[in-house]
Amino acid sequence: MQASFNSQDGWKQVVDPVLQATCSKESLLVVISITNKCISSESWSRPSIEDVLWNLQYASQIQGTADGG
């Protein structure tokens, strides 16, 4: 699965089509990026919970902007 995330458009094979249709690409890419870091096999390279929360809040802001709010 991680290989799919790493290819340019591989995320499209992993992300639910409903999410692809309803979420902005930029917001999804932020979520995918932090998810990819969370599943890293090297524990030292995984983000802290604060980093995860910050990225999810950032993705939410991007989505809010894309939705016009």
FIKOL-460356 format. One record per residue (C-alpha): x, y, z; residue number from 1. Coordinates in steps of 0.1 Angstrom, whole numbers, plus 5000, padded with zeros to 4 digits. Layout:
<nodes>
    u    v    w num
    X    Y    Z NUM
...
</nodes>
This chain:
<nodes>
    u    v    w num
 5000 5000 5000   1
 5028 5024 5008   2
 5042 5020 4972   3
 5008 5031 4959   4
 5010 5063 4980   5
 5045 5071 4967   6
 5036 5071 4931   7
 5024 5103 4915   8
 4987 5093 4912   9
 4989 5061 4932  10
 4967 5076 4959  11
 4938 5074 4935  12
 4939 5036 4937  13
 4938 5038 4976  14
 4914 5066 4984  15
 4877 5059 4982  16
 4861 5074 4951  17
 4835 5092 4971  18
 4863 5111 4990  19
 4880 5118 4957  20
 4848 5134 4944  21
 4839 5154 4975  22
 4873 5165 4989  23
 4898 5188 4974  24
 4929 5172 4960  25
 4952 5194 4981  26
 4934 5184 5013  27
 4936 5148 5005  28
 4973 5150 4997  29
 4980 5165 5031  30
 4961 5136 5048  31
 4979 5111 5026  32
 5013 5126 5033  33
 5008 5124 5071  34
 4993 5089 5068  35
 5023 5078 5048  36
 5046 5091 5076  37
 5025 5073 5103  38
 5029 5039 5087  39
 5067 5043 5082  40
 5086 5011 5093  41
 5112 5033 5111  42
 5097 5045 5143  43
 5120 5075 5145  44
 5105 5089 5113  45
 5069 5087 5124  46
 5053 5120 5134  47
 5043 5130 5169  48
 5006 5132 5177  49
 5010 5170 5177  50
 5023 5169 5141  51
 4994 5146 5131  52
 4968 5169 5146  53
 4984 5200 5131  54
 4984 5184 5096  55
 4947 5172 5100  56
 4937 5207 5110  57
 4956 5222 5081  58
 4939 5197 5057  59
 4906 5208 5072  60
 4914 5245 5066  61
 4923 5237 5030  62
 4891 5218 5026  63
 4871 5247 5042  64
 4887 5271 5017  65
 4879 5248 4988  66
 4843 5245 5000  67
 4840 5283 5001  68
 4839 5286 5038  69
</nodes>
